[in-house]
Amino acid sequence: MRLEHSNRWTTPDKLAELRAFVVPKRPIRSAADLAPVVRDRVLDLHYQRPVALYGGLLALALFSAIGIYSSKTFFWPGKRQSAPQEVAGQQKQQPTPTVVAGIAAKEKKDSATKEAGSEKPKATPPANWRQLISVQKSNYGYGVLGGISNLQINFSNGTDFVVDEATAKITYIKANGKVWKHKMISVKNMKPHSRKSVEVENVYRSKKVTVQLHQVRSRAMGLDQLVK
């Protein structure tokens, strides 16, 4: 077809007045039919209302750019500079050395007072604690040529306090009456009015043994003393 008042020729589908008659509408039966319908609609707008088509596309692109920028700013915010802690010209007032020393002295005094108040006063050990805390040896065997076997040391705590540690001194005596050697045996954490026994290893020399209490430690009685 030749355009009016022109020597240009064109087809009817490119004229808005005739396009609706020569181009049939495509039915939409599936998702595959959607693309041709959209293309035809875009061509209609291109020939009939190009300003509206391209203006709409421009507005859509602008809104998309704004949306992308907003989401980036929301989900990936940049580093923000923190506000200055102090206003220029205003400095934080520092405590004077005298005040600091006074506070430290007061805290030290309060701490010492608290520790003194929380510490339990130690009890006075009974005057006869040497008789109440004792050691004894059991019956033992000895060989014809010397040697001690089956020796056992029995500790006894007859006080009302816990004995943290008690030590006994064993003396081994030879057949001629001279001392062969000494040995220390200890027990720990003896409850009030209780007994504990310790087995002693056999030795190959001596004919006789003696045992005596050597040292007693008890925090409850404030006692840490060698027994003479």
DOBA-973923 format. One line per field, with one value per atom (N, C-alpha, C): residue in three letters; x, y, z; atom name. Coordinates in steps of 0.2 Angstrom, whole numbers, plus 2048, in hexadecimal, padded with zeros to 3 digits. Example, Ala and Ser with C-alpha at 12.3 -4.5 7.8 and 13.67 -1.06 7.14 Angstrom:
DOBA-973923
rest: [ALA; ALA; ALA; SER; SER; SER];
c1: [842; 83E; 842; 840; 844; 840];
c2: [7E4; 7EA; 7F0; 7F5; 7FB; 800];
c3: [827; 827; 827; 823; 824; 827];
atom: [N; CA; C; N; CA; C];
This chain:
DOBA-973923
rest: [MET; MET; MET; ARG; ARG; ARG; LEU; LEU; LEU; GLU; GLU; GLU; HIS; HIS; HIS; SER; SER; SER; ASN; ASN; ASN; ARG; ARG; ARG; TRP; TRP; TRP; THR; THR; THR; THR; THR; THR; PRO; PRO; PRO; ASP; ASP; ASP; LYS; LYS; LYS; LEU; LEU; LEU; ALA; ALA; ALA; GLU; GLU; GLU; LEU; LEU; LEU; ARG; ARG; ARG; ALA; ALA; ALA; PHE; PHE; PHE; VAL; VAL; VAL; VAL; VAL; VAL; PRO; PRO; PRO; LYS; LYS; LYS; ARG; ARG; ARG; PRO; PRO; PRO; ILE; ILE; ILE; ARG; ARG; ARG; SER; SER; SER; ALA; ALA; ALA; ALA; ALA; ALA; ASP; ASP; ASP; LEU; LEU; LEU; ALA; ALA; ALA; PRO; PRO; PRO; VAL; VAL; VAL; VAL; VAL; VAL; ARG; ARG; ARG; ASP; ASP; ASP; ARG; ARG; ARG; VAL; VAL; VAL; LEU; LEU; LEU; ASP; ASP; ASP; LEU; LEU; LEU; HIS; HIS; HIS; TYR; TYR; TYR; GLN; GLN; GLN; ARG; ARG; ARG; PRO; PRO; PRO; VAL; VAL; VAL; ALA; ALA; ALA; LEU; LEU; LEU; TYR; TYR; TYR; GLY; GLY; GLY; GLY; GLY; GLY; LEU; LEU; LEU; LEU; LEU; LEU; ALA; ALA; ALA; LEU; LEU; LEU; ALA; ALA; ALA; LEU; LEU; LEU; PHE; PHE; PHE; SER; SER; SER; ALA; ALA; ALA; ILE; ILE; ILE; GLY; GLY; GLY; ILE; ILE; ILE; TYR; TYR; TYR; SER; SER; SER; SER; SER; SER; LYS; LYS; LYS; THR; THR; THR; PHE; PHE; PHE; PHE; PHE; PHE; TRP; TRP; TRP; PRO; PRO; PRO; GLY; GLY; GLY; LYS; LYS; LYS; ARG; ARG; ARG; GLN; GLN; GLN; SER; SER; SER; ALA; ALA; ALA; PRO; PRO; PRO; GLN; GLN; GLN; GLU; GLU; GLU; VAL; VAL; VAL; ALA; ALA; ALA; GLY; GLY; GLY; GLN; GLN; GLN; GLN; GLN; GLN; LYS; LYS; LYS; GLN; GLN; GLN; GLN; GLN; GLN; PRO; PRO; PRO; THR; THR; THR; PRO; PRO; PRO; THR; THR; THR; VAL; VAL; VAL; VAL; VAL; VAL; ALA; ALA; ALA; GLY; GLY; GLY; ILE; ILE; ILE; ALA; ALA; ALA; ALA; ALA; ALA; LYS; LYS; LYS; GLU; GLU; GLU; LYS; LYS; LYS; LYS; LYS; LYS; ASP; ASP; ASP; SER; SER; SER; ALA; ALA; ALA; THR; THR; THR; LYS; LYS; LYS; GLU; GLU; GLU; ALA; ALA; ALA; GLY; GLY; GLY; SER; SER; SER; GLU; GLU; GLU; LYS; LYS; LYS; PRO; PRO; PRO; LYS; LYS; LYS; ALA; ALA; ALA; THR; THR; THR; PRO; PRO; PRO; PRO; PRO; PRO; ALA; ALA; ALA; ASN; ASN; ASN; TRP; TRP; TRP; ARG; ARG; ARG; GLN; GLN; GLN; LEU; LEU; LEU; ILE; ILE; ILE; SER; SER; SER; VAL; VAL; VAL; GLN; GLN; GLN; LYS; LYS; LYS; SER; SER; SER; ASN; ASN; ASN; TYR; TYR; TYR; GLY; GLY; GLY; TYR; TYR; TYR; GLY; GLY; GLY; VAL; VAL; VAL; LEU; LEU; LEU; GLY; GLY; GLY; GLY; GLY; GLY; ILE; ILE; ILE; SER; SER; SER; ASN; ASN; ASN; LEU; LEU; LEU; GLN; GLN; GLN; ILE; ILE; ILE; ASN; ASN; ASN; PHE; PHE; PHE; SER; SER; SER; ASN; ASN; ASN; GLY; GLY; GLY; THR; THR; THR; ASP; ASP; ASP; PHE; PHE; PHE; VAL; VAL; VAL; VAL; VAL; VAL; ASP; ASP; ASP; GLU; GLU; GLU; ALA; ALA; ALA; THR; THR; THR; ALA; ALA; ALA; LYS; LYS; LYS; ILE; ILE; ILE; THR; THR; THR; TYR; TYR; TYR; ILE; ILE; ILE; LYS; LYS; LYS; ALA; ALA; ALA; ASN; ASN; ASN; GLY; GLY; GLY; LYS; LYS; LYS; VAL; VAL; VAL; TRP; TRP; TRP; LYS; LYS; LYS; HIS; HIS; HIS; LYS; LYS; LYS; MET; MET; MET; ILE; ILE; ILE; SER; SER; SER; VAL; VAL; VAL; LYS; LYS; LYS; ASN; ASN; ASN; MET; MET; MET; LYS; LYS; LYS; PRO; PRO; PRO; HIS; HIS; HIS; SER; SER; SER; ARG; ARG; ARG; LYS; LYS; LYS; SER; SER; SER; VAL; VAL; VAL; GLU; GLU; GLU; VAL; VAL; VAL; GLU; GLU; GLU; ASN; ASN; ASN; VAL; VAL; VAL; TYR; TYR; TYR; ARG; ARG; ARG; SER; SER; SER; LYS; LYS; LYS; LYS; LYS; LYS; VAL; VAL; VAL; THR; THR; THR; VAL; VAL; VAL; GLN; GLN; GLN; LEU; LEU; LEU; HIS; HIS; HIS; GLN; GLN; GLN; VAL; VAL; VAL; ARG; ARG; ARG; SER; SER; SER; ARG; ARG; ARG; ALA; ALA; ALA; MET; MET; MET; GLY; GLY; GLY; LEU; LEU; LEU; ASP; ASP; ASP; GLN; GLN; GLN; LEU; LEU; LEU; VAL; VAL; VAL; LYS; LYS; LYS];
c1: [804; 800; 804; 802; 806; 803; 807; 805; 802; 7FD; 7FA; 7FF; 7FF; 803; 80A; 80C; 813; 814; 81A; 81C; 81F; 81E; 820; 81B; 81D; 819; 81A; 815; 815; 810; 810; 80B; 806; 800; 7FA; 7FB; 800; 801; 805; 808; 80B; 807; 801; 7FD; 7F8; 7F8; 7F4; 7EC; 7EA; 7E3; 7E1; 7E6; 7E4; 7E7; 7EB; 7EF; 7EA; 7E5; 7E0; 7DC; 7DC; 7D8; 7DC; 7E3; 7E7; 7EB; 7EC; 7F0; 7EB; 7EA; 7E5; 7E8; 7E3; 7E5; 7E7; 7ED; 7EF; 7EC; 7E9; 7E6; 7EC; 7EB; 7EF; 7ED; 7F0; 7EE; 7F3; 7FA; 7FF; 804; 809; 80E; 812; 813; 816; 813; 80C; 809; 809; 80C; 80C; 811; 817; 81C; 81A; 817; 814; 80F; 80B; 806; 809; 80E; 811; 815; 818; 81B; 816; 811; 80C; 809; 808; 806; 80B; 812; 817; 817; 816; 816; 810; 80A; 805; 806; 809; 80B; 810; 815; 81A; 817; 812; 80F; 80A; 806; 801; 802; 806; 808; 80F; 813; 81B; 81D; 81A; 81C; 81A; 814; 812; 817; 818; 81C; 823; 827; 82E; 82E; 829; 828; 827; 823; 822; 828; 82C; 832; 837; 838; 83D; 83B; 834; 832; 834; 832; 834; 83B; 840; 847; 849; 846; 848; 845; 83F; 83D; 841; 843; 848; 84E; 851; 858; 857; 852; 851; 850; 84C; 84B; 851; 856; 85C; 860; 861; 865; 862; 85C; 859; 85A; 85A; 85B; 862; 867; 86E; 870; 86C; 86E; 86B; 865; 862; 866; 868; 86B; 872; 876; 87D; 87F; 87D; 87E; 886; 888; 88F; 891; 897; 89A; 898; 895; 893; 898; 899; 89E; 89B; 89D; 89A; 89B; 896; 897; 89C; 8A0; 8A5; 8A3; 8A7; 8A5; 8A4; 8A8; 8A9; 8A8; 8A5; 8A5; 8AB; 8AD; 8B4; 8B4; 8B9; 8BA; 8B8; 8B5; 8B3; 8B7; 8BB; 8BF; 8BC; 8BD; 8BA; 8BE; 8BB; 8BE; 8C1; 8C8; 8CB; 8CC; 8CB; 8CB; 8D3; 8D3; 8DA; 8DD; 8E4; 8E7; 8E5; 8E4; 8E2; 8DB; 8D6; 8D0; 8D1; 8D5; 8D7; 8DA; 8DF; 8E2; 8DD; 8D8; 8D3; 8CF; 8CC; 8C8; 8CB; 8D2; 8D5; 8D6; 8D8; 8D9; 8D2; 8CD; 8C6; 8C4; 8C6; 8C4; 8C8; 8CF; 8D3; 8D1; 8CF; 8CC; 8C6; 8C1; 8BB; 8BC; 8C1; 8C3; 8C6; 8CA; 8CD; 8C8; 8C3; 8BE; 8BA; 8B8; 8B4; 8B7; 8BE; 8C1; 8C2; 8C3; 8C3; 8BD; 8B7; 8B1; 8AE; 8B1; 8AF; 8B3; 8B9; 8BD; 8BB; 8BA; 8B8; 8BD; 8BC; 8C1; 8C3; 8CA; 8CC; 8CB; 8C9; 8C8; 8CF; 8CE; 8D4; 8D5; 8DB; 8DB; 8DB; 8D8; 8D7; 8DE; 8DF; 8E5; 8E8; 8E4; 8E7; 8E6; 8E7; 8E7; 8EC; 8F2; 8F7; 8F5; 8F0; 8ED; 8E7; 8E4; 8DE; 8E0; 8E6; 8E9; 8EF; 8EE; 8F4; 8F5; 8FB; 8FC; 8FE; 8FD; 8FF; 901; 906; 908; 904; 903; 900; 905; 903; 907; 90B; 911; 915; 919; 91B; 920; 927; 92C; 933; 936; 93B; 93F; 945; 947; 94D; 953; 954; 95A; 958; 953; 951; 94C; 948; 943; 93C; 938; 932; 92C; 927; 921; 91B; 916; 90F; 90E; 912; 911; 90B; 907; 902; 902; 901; 901; 8FA; 8F7; 8F0; 8F0; 8ED; 8EC; 8E5; 8E4; 8DE; 8DD; 8D7; 8D5; 8D0; 8D1; 8CC; 8C9; 8CB; 8C8; 8C2; 8BF; 8B9; 8BA; 8C0; 8C2; 8C6; 8C6; 8C9; 8D0; 8D4; 8DB; 8DD; 8E0; 8E2; 8E8; 8ED; 8F2; 8F5; 8F7; 8FA; 900; 906; 90C; 90F; 910; 913; 91B; 91F; 926; 927; 92A; 92B; 933; 935; 93C; 93D; 942; 944; 94A; 94A; 950; 953; 959; 95D; 95D; 960; 961; 965; 96A; 96F; 96C; 966; 963; 964; 968; 969; 964; 963; 95E; 960; 95C; 95E; 95C; 955; 953; 94C; 94A; 944; 93F; 939; 934; 92E; 92C; 926; 920; 91A; 914; 90E; 90A; 905; 8FE; 8F9; 8F2; 8EF; 8EA; 8E7; 8E0; 8DD; 8D6; 8D3; 8D5; 8D2; 8CC; 8C6; 8C0; 8C0; 8BC; 8BC; 8BA; 8BD; 8BC; 8BC; 8C1; 8C2; 8C9; 8CA; 8D0; 8D2; 8D9; 8DB; 8E2; 8E2; 8E8; 8EC; 8F3; 8F7; 8FC; 8FC; 900; 907; 90C; 913; 917; 91B; 91F; 923; 924; 929; 930; 934; 93B; 93F; 946; 94A; 94E; 94E; 953; 94F; 952; 950; 94C; 94B; 948; 942; 942; 93C; 93B; 935; 933; 92F; 930; 92C; 929; 923; 91F; 91D; 91D; 91B; 918; 913; 910; 916; 916; 91C; 919; 913; 911; 909; 906; 8FF; 8FD; 8F9; 8F6; 8EF; 8EC; 8E4; 8E2; 8E0; 8DD; 8D8; 8D3; 8CE; 8D0; 8D5; 8D8; 8DE; 8DF; 8E5; 8EB; 8EC; 8F2; 8F6; 8FD; 902; 908; 909; 90E; 912; 918; 91C; 91B; 91B; 91A; 921; 923; 929; 928];
c2: [7FA; 800; 806; 80C; 812; 817; 81A; 81F; 825; 828; 82E; 833; 837; 83D; 83B; 835; 833; 82E; 82D; 827; 821; 821; 81B; 816; 810; 80A; 806; 803; 7FF; 7F9; 7F5; 7F0; 7F1; 7EE; 7F0; 7EF; 7EA; 7E8; 7EE; 7F2; 7F8; 7FE; 7FE; 804; 802; 807; 806; 805; 808; 808; 801; 7FE; 7F8; 7F1; 7F3; 7ED; 7E8; 7EB; 7E7; 7E2; 7E4; 7E0; 7DB; 7DD; 7D8; 7D3; 7D5; 7D1; 7CE; 7C7; 7C4; 7C4; 7C4; 7C3; 7BC; 7BB; 7B5; 7B2; 7AD; 7AA; 7A8; 7A8; 7A6; 79F; 79A; 793; 790; 793; 790; 796; 794; 799; 79B; 796; 798; 79D; 79E; 7A3; 7AA; 7AA; 7B1; 7B6; 7B3; 7B7; 7BA; 7B7; 7BA; 7C0; 7BE; 7C3; 7CA; 7C9; 7CF; 7D2; 7CF; 7D2; 7D6; 7D3; 7D7; 7DD; 7DC; 7E2; 7E8; 7E6; 7EB; 7EE; 7EA; 7ED; 7F2; 7F0; 7F5; 7FB; 7FB; 801; 805; 801; 805; 809; 806; 80A; 80E; 80D; 811; 816; 814; 819; 818; 81A; 819; 81D; 823; 827; 823; 820; 81D; 817; 813; 80D; 80E; 813; 814; 818; 81C; 820; 81B; 816; 811; 80D; 80B; 807; 80B; 811; 816; 816; 817; 817; 811; 80B; 804; 803; 806; 805; 80A; 810; 814; 811; 80E; 80B; 805; 801; 7FC; 7FE; 803; 805; 808; 80B; 80E; 808; 803; 7FD; 7F9; 7F9; 7F5; 7F9; 800; 804; 804; 804; 804; 7FD; 7F8; 7F1; 7F0; 7F3; 7F3; 7F7; 7FD; 801; 7FE; 7FA; 7F7; 7F1; 7ED; 7E6; 7E6; 7EB; 7EC; 7F3; 7F5; 7FC; 7FD; 803; 804; 806; 807; 808; 80F; 810; 816; 819; 81F; 822; 823; 821; 822; 829; 82B; 832; 833; 839; 83A; 839; 836; 835; 83B; 840; 846; 84C; 851; 857; 85B; 85E; 861; 867; 867; 86C; 86A; 864; 861; 85B; 85B; 855; 852; 84B; 847; 849; 84A; 84C; 846; 846; 841; 842; 83C; 83D; 83F; 843; 845; 83F; 83F; 839; 838; 83E; 83D; 839; 83B; 837; 830; 82E; 827; 824; 827; 824; 822; 827; 826; 821; 820; 81B; 814; 813; 80D; 80B; 810; 80E; 80C; 80F; 80D; 806; 804; 7FE; 7F8; 7FA; 7F5; 7F4; 7F9; 7F9; 7F5; 7F6; 7F2; 7EB; 7E9; 7E2; 7DF; 7E2; 7DF; 7DE; 7E3; 7E2; 7DC; 7DB; 7D6; 7CF; 7CF; 7C8; 7C7; 7CC; 7CA; 7C8; 7CB; 7C9; 7C2; 7C0; 7BA; 7B4; 7B5; 7B0; 7AD; 7A7; 7A4; 7A4; 7A6; 7A6; 79E; 79E; 797; 795; 78F; 78C; 78B; 78B; 78A; 782; 77F; 778; 776; 771; 76F; 76E; 76F; 76F; 768; 763; 75C; 759; 75D; 75A; 755; 755; 750; 749; 749; 742; 740; 745; 743; 741; 744; 742; 73D; 737; 732; 72D; 72A; 724; 71E; 718; 712; 70D; 709; 704; 6FD; 6F9; 6F3; 6ED; 6E7; 6E2; 6E1; 6DE; 6DD; 6D7; 6D5; 6CF; 6D1; 6CD; 6CE; 6C8; 6C8; 6C2; 6C0; 6BA; 6B8; 6BC; 6BD; 6C1; 6C9; 6CB; 6D2; 6D3; 6D8; 6DA; 6DB; 6E0; 6E1; 6E0; 6DD; 6DC; 6DD; 6DE; 6DF; 6E4; 6EA; 6EF; 6F4; 6F7; 6FB; 701; 707; 70D; 70F; 710; 712; 719; 71E; 725; 726; 72A; 72B; 733; 736; 73D; 73D; 73E; 73F; 746; 74B; 752; 753; 759; 75A; 75E; 75E; 761; 75D; 75F; 75B; 75C; 757; 757; 756; 75C; 75C; 757; 756; 751; 750; 749; 747; 742; 743; 740; 73C; 735; 731; 730; 72F; 72D; 726; 722; 71B; 71A; 717; 716; 70F; 70D; 706; 704; 700; 6FE; 6F7; 6F7; 6F1; 6EC; 6E6; 6E2; 6E4; 6E8; 6EB; 6F1; 6F3; 6F9; 700; 700; 706; 707; 70D; 70F; 70E; 70A; 709; 70F; 711; 716; 719; 71F; 722; 722; 722; 722; 726; 72B; 72F; 72C; 72C; 729; 72E; 730; 736; 733; 736; 736; 73D; 73E; 744; 744; 74A; 74B; 746; 746; 742; 745; 743; 746; 745; 749; 749; 742; 740; 739; 734; 733; 72E; 72B; 725; 722; 720; 720; 71E; 71A; 715; 710; 710; 70F; 70F; 709; 705; 6FF; 701; 6FF; 701; 6FB; 6FD; 6F8; 6F4; 6ED; 6E9; 6EB; 6EA; 6EC; 6E6; 6E6; 6E0; 6E0; 6E6; 6E6; 6E8; 6E8; 6EB; 6E5; 6E6; 6E1; 6E4; 6EB; 6EE; 6F5; 6F7; 6FE; 702; 708; 70D; 712; 715; 71A; 720; 726; 72B; 731; 735; 73A; 73F; 741; 746; 74D; 74E; 754; 754; 75A; 75A; 761; 761; 767; 767; 76C; 76D; 774; 776; 77D; 77F; 77A; 77B; 77D; 77A; 77C; 781; 783; 788; 784; 77E; 77A; 778; 779; 776; 776; 770; 76F; 769; 769; 763; 760; 75A; 757; 754; 756; 754; 74F];
c3: [800; 800; 800; 7FC; 7FC; 801; 805; 80A; 806; 809; 807; 807; 801; 800; 801; 7FF; 7FF; 7FA; 7F8; 7F4; 7F7; 7FE; 802; 802; 802; 802; 808; 80B; 811; 811; 816; 816; 81B; 81B; 81F; 826; 828; 82F; 833; 82F; 832; 833; 830; 831; 837; 83C; 842; 840; 83B; 839; 836; 833; 82F; 833; 838; 83B; 83E; 842; 845; 841; 83A; 835; 832; 831; 82D; 831; 838; 83C; 841; 841; 845; 84C; 851; 858; 85A; 85D; 85F; 866; 866; 86C; 870; 877; 87C; 87F; 87D; 880; 884; 884; 888; 889; 88D; 88E; 888; 883; 87D; 879; 879; 875; 878; 87E; 881; 87E; 87C; 879; 872; 86D; 867; 869; 86E; 86F; 872; 876; 879; 873; 86F; 869; 865; 864; 860; 863; 86A; 86E; 86E; 86E; 86E; 867; 862; 85B; 85A; 85D; 85C; 860; 866; 869; 865; 862; 85E; 859; 855; 850; 852; 857; 859; 85E; 863; 869; 86B; 866; 868; 86E; 86F; 875; 87B; 87C; 882; 883; 87D; 87E; 881; 87E; 880; 886; 887; 88E; 894; 892; 897; 899; 893; 894; 898; 896; 89A; 8A1; 8A3; 8AA; 8AE; 8AA; 8AD; 8AF; 8AA; 8AB; 8B1; 8B1; 8B7; 8BE; 8BE; 8C4; 8C6; 8C1; 8C3; 8C6; 8C3; 8C5; 8CC; 8CE; 8D5; 8D9; 8D7; 8DC; 8DD; 8D8; 8D9; 8DE; 8DD; 8E1; 8E8; 8E9; 8F0; 8F4; 8F0; 8F3; 8F5; 8F1; 8F2; 8F8; 8F9; 8FF; 905; 904; 90A; 90D; 908; 90A; 90B; 907; 908; 909; 90F; 911; 911; 90F; 910; 917; 918; 91F; 920; 926; 929; 92D; 92D; 931; 938; 93D; 944; 946; 949; 94C; 951; 951; 956; 95D; 961; 968; 96C; 96A; 96E; 969; 96B; 967; 968; 962; 962; 967; 96A; 970; 976; 977; 97D; 97F; 984; 985; 98B; 98C; 991; 997; 99D; 9A3; 9A6; 9A7; 9AA; 9B2; 9B6; 9BD; 9BF; 9C4; 9C7; 9CA; 9CB; 9CE; 9D5; 9D9; 9E0; 9E0; 9DC; 9DC; 9DA; 9D5; 9D4; 9DA; 9DD; 9E3; 9E8; 9E9; 9EF; 9ED; 9E7; 9E5; 9E6; 9E3; 9E4; 9EB; 9F0; 9F7; 9FA; 9F8; 9FB; 9F8; 9F2; 9EF; 9F3; 9F4; 9F7; 9FE; A02; A09; A09; A04; A04; A03; 9FE; 9FD; A03; A06; A0C; A12; A12; A17; A16; A0F; A0D; A0E; A0C; A0D; A15; A19; A20; A23; A20; A23; A20; A1A; A18; A1A; A1D; A1F; A26; A26; A2D; A32; A38; A3D; A3F; A40; A41; A48; A49; A50; A54; A5A; A5E; A5F; A5E; A5F; A66; A67; A6E; A72; A78; A7C; A7B; A7B; A7B; A74; A6F; A68; A67; A6A; A6A; A6C; A71; A73; A6E; A6B; A67; A60; A5E; A57; A58; A56; A58; A52; A53; A4E; A52; A4F; A53; A4D; A4F; A4A; A4C; A46; A47; A49; A4A; A4B; A44; A44; A3E; A3F; A39; A3A; A38; A3B; A39; A38; A34; A32; A37; A37; A3B; A39; A33; A31; A30; A32; A31; A2C; A2D; A28; A2B; A29; A2C; A27; A29; A24; A27; A23; A25; A2A; A29; A2E; A2B; A30; A2F; A34; A31; A36; A36; A3C; A3D; A40; A3C; A3E; A42; A47; A4A; A4B; A49; A4B; A4F; A56; A5B; A5C; A58; A59; A55; A56; A52; A4C; A49; A43; A3E; A38; A33; A33; A33; A32; A2B; A28; A21; A1F; A24; A23; A29; A2A; A30; A2E; A31; A2F; A34; A33; A38; A36; A3B; A3A; A3D; A38; A3A; A3A; A40; A41; A41; A3C; A3C; A40; A45; A49; A48; A47; A46; A4C; A4B; A51; A56; A54; A59; A5D; A5B; A5E; A5B; A56; A52; A4D; A4B; A46; A3F; A3C; A35; A30; A31; A2D; A2F; A2D; A2E; A28; A29; A23; A25; A21; A22; A1F; A22; A1F; A21; A1C; A1D; A1B; A1E; A1C; A1B; A17; A16; A17; A19; A19; A1E; A24; A29; A2C; A2C; A2F; A36; A3A; A41; A43; A49; A4C; A47; A43; A3E; A3F; A3B; A3B; A34; A33; A2C; A2D; A29; A29; A23; A23; A1D; A1E; A19; A19; A17; A1A; A19; A15; A10; A0C; A11; A0F; A13; A12; A17; A16; A18; A15; A16; A1C; A20; A26; A2C; A31; A38; A3B; A42; A46; A49; A4A; A4E; A4B; A4C; A49; A4F; A4F; A53; A4F; A51; A4D; A52; A4F; A53; A4E; A51; A4D; A4C; A45; A44; A42; A3F; A3D; A3C; A3D; A3C; A39; A34; A31; A31; A33; A33; A32; A2D; A2C; A30; A32; A36; A3D; A40; A46; A46; A40; A3F; A42; A40; A43; A3D; A3E; A3A; A3E; A41; A46; A46; A47; A48; A4F; A4F; A56; A58; A5E; A61; A66];
atom: [N; CA; C; N; CA; C; N; CA; C; N; CA; C; N; CA; C; N; CA; C; N; CA; C; N; CA; C; N; CA; C; N; CA; C; N; CA; C; N; CA; C; N; CA; C; N; CA; C; N; CA; C; N; CA; C; N; CA; C; N; CA; C; N; CA; C; N; CA; C; N; CA; C; N; CA; C; N; CA; C; N; CA; C; N; CA; C; N; CA; C; N; CA; C; N; CA; C; N; CA; C; N; CA; C; N; CA; C; N; CA; C; N; CA; C; N; CA; C; N; CA; C; N; CA; C; N; CA; C; N; CA; C; N; CA; C; N; CA; C; N; CA; C; N; CA; C; N; CA; C; N; CA; C; N; CA; C; N; CA; C; N; CA; C; N; CA; C; N; CA; C; N; CA; C; N; CA; C; N; CA; C; N; CA; C; N; CA; C; N; CA; C; N; CA; C; N; CA; C; N; CA; C; N; CA; C; N; CA; C; N; CA; C; N; CA; C; N; CA; C; N; CA; C; N; CA; C; N; CA; C; N; CA; C; N; CA; C; N; CA; C; N; CA; C; N; CA; C; N; CA; C; N; CA; C; N; CA; C; N; CA; C; N; CA; C; N; CA; C; N; CA; C; N; CA; C; N; CA; C; N; CA; C; N; CA; C; N; CA; C; N; CA; C; N; CA; C; N; CA; C; N; CA; C; N; CA; C; N; CA; C; N; CA; C; N; CA; C; N; CA; C; N; CA; C; N; CA; C; N; CA; C; N; CA; C; N; CA; C; N; CA; C; N; CA; C; N; CA; C; N; CA; C; N; CA; C; N; CA; C; N; CA; C; N; CA; C; N; CA; C; N; CA; C; N; CA; C; N; CA; C; N; CA; C; N; CA; C; N; CA; C; N; CA; C; N; CA; C; N; CA; C; N; CA; C; N; CA; C; N; CA; C; N; CA; C; N; CA; C; N; CA; C; N; CA; C; N; CA; C; N; CA; C; N; CA; C; N; CA; C; N; CA; C; N; CA; C; N; CA; C; N; CA; C; N; CA; C; N; CA; C; N; CA; C; N; CA; C; N; CA; C; N; CA; C; N; CA; C; N; CA; C; N; CA; C; N; CA; C; N; CA; C; N; CA; C; N; CA; C; N; CA; C; N; CA; C; N; CA; C; N; CA; C; N; CA; C; N; CA; C; N; CA; C; N; CA; C; N; CA; C; N; CA; C; N; CA; C; N; CA; C; N; CA; C; N; CA; C; N; CA; C; N; CA; C; N; CA; C; N; CA; C; N; CA; C; N; CA; C; N; CA; C; N; CA; C; N; CA; C; N; CA; C; N; CA; C; N; CA; C; N; CA; C; N; CA; C; N; CA; C; N; CA; C; N; CA; C; N; CA; C; N; CA; C; N; CA; C; N; CA; C; N; CA; C; N; CA; C; N; CA; C; N; CA; C; N; CA; C; N; CA; C; N; CA; C; N; CA; C; N; CA; C; N; CA; C; N; CA; C; N; CA; C; N; CA; C; N; CA; C; N; CA; C; N; CA; C; N; CA; C; N; CA; C; N; CA; C; N; CA; C; N; CA; C; N; CA; C; N; CA; C; N; CA; C; N; CA; C; N; CA; C; N; CA; C; N; CA; C; N; CA; C; N; CA; C; N; CA; C; N; CA; C; N; CA; C; N; CA; C; N; CA; C; N; CA; C; N; CA; C; N; CA; C; N; CA; C; N; CA; C; N; CA; C; N; CA; C; N; CA; C; N; CA; C; N; CA; C; N; CA; C; N; CA; C; N; CA; C; N; CA; C; N; CA; C];
